[in-house]
C-alpha cells in the first residue's frame, strides 16, 4: 500500500484545537472517574490527538507532521516588537495564546487580591525551590542505583521537570559537553513526559486532598463536607462553549477586554525586549502579565468599571483550553516511547516524589485548607511540567469545588517566573558538582 506525507500548518493545528477541547469535555463529562479525578478536558483532547498521530505514523501508512511554528504576520505581531516583526520571525504557533492567557491573569490581579498574597508567593517559592533540590538529589541517587550516568539523573530531575522544555534546551549543550551524548534528545523527552504527567496527576491529587480533608471554599456558609464525600451532583456550567456564550452575550465588554488584552501583549513584548537587552532573563509572558497587573490596578484606582472580571475570566478560560490542547497535540509521543528503561524508572520515581512532596509538605505548609489543596494541584503542574498545566489543574478543581483567588495569584507568579531564577541557579550548581567529581 502506497504511503503519503501530510504536513499540517500551524493554523490548521490551532483550528483543530477547538473541536478537540469540546471532545475532551464530552469525554470527561461522560467518564465518571475522569470527572471525579478532575483531569483537565484540554489535556484529554490534546492527548487523544497525540495518540492518534502516534498510531498513524507508527502504522507506516502515512507520515503526518504537525508544524508548531509560524511566520504569519498577524500572529507574530502580537508577541514581537515592530523592528523584529518587520523580518517576519518564526514564532511558536501557541505562543500568542499562552501570552494572552498570562495577560488575563494579570488583568484579574487587582490590589485587593495581591495585598494579602505576598507572603503566600514567597512561601510557595521556597517550597518549589526545595522540591527542585529534592528532585536533583533523587535523580542522582536513582541514577547511581541503576548504574547510569549521573548526568542522566540530573536530566530527569529539576532541569526538565521544574524547569520545563525551555530549561531542557538551554542546559543541554553544557550537559553534552560534560559527557552525556544526545543530551538534548533525553532532555526534551523528559520534559515531554513531565508535561503529560503534570496534566494528568495534578488534578487527581488536588481532588483527593479536598475529599480526604473535607475542604470547602473559603467564605461559604455551609459546613465542609465530610471526608470522602464527593462534590455535589449539580456543578456550575463550564467549558469552552459556555465561555464563548459569555463573551457573545456581552459583546461590548468582550471587545473592550480584547482591545486591552492586545495592547498589554504588545506593551509586554516591548517591556521584555528592554529587560532582556539590559541583561535580565525575562520570559515574554511575564512581561505581558506585569503590564496587565499595572493596567488593572490603574483602572481600579481611577474607579473604572469597564474591565469586568467575569469577562476577563471567560477570555482566560477559552485561551487556556485552546493553548493546552494545541500544545499537547504537538507533543511527539514517539520520543517517549523510545525512552529507555532507566530513564522511565527515573521519571516515574520523580512523579511519586512530587506527589508525596505536595501531599505531605506543600499542602501542610501552605495552610492545610482549600487554597492549599488547589495550590498543591498547581505545584504538581509546574513541578513536573509547565505553568499552563498548573493553571489548568487548578481551574478544573475550582470549577468543580469553588473559587480560589489566592491560588491563582501565587502559582502563576512562582511557576512561570520566580522559580526559573532559583531553579537555574540550582541546576548550575549541581552540574558543576557532578562535572567536577
Secondary structure, 3 states (H helix, E strand, C coil): CCCEEEEECHHHHHHHHHHHHHHHHHHHHHCHHHHHCCCCHHHHHHHHHHHHHHHHHHHCCEEEEECCEECCHHHHHCCCCHHHHCCCCCEECCHHHHHHHHHHHHHCCCHHHHHHHHHHHHHHHHHHHHHHHHHHHHHHHHHHHHCCCHHHHHHHHHHCCCCHHHHHHHHHHHHHHHCCCCHHHHHHHHHHHHHHHHHHHHHHHHHHHHHHCCCCCCCCCCCCCCCCCCCCCCCCCCCHHHHHHHHHHCHHHHHHHHHHHHHHHHHHHHHHHHHHHCCCCCCHHHHHHHHHHHHHHHHHHCCCCCCCHHHHHHHHHHHHHHHHHHHHHCCCHHHHHCCCHHHHHHHHHHHHHHHHHHHHHHHHHCCCCHHHHHHHHHHHHHHHCCHHHHHHHHHHHHHHHCCCHHHHHHHHHHHHHHHHHHHHHHHHHHHHHHHHC
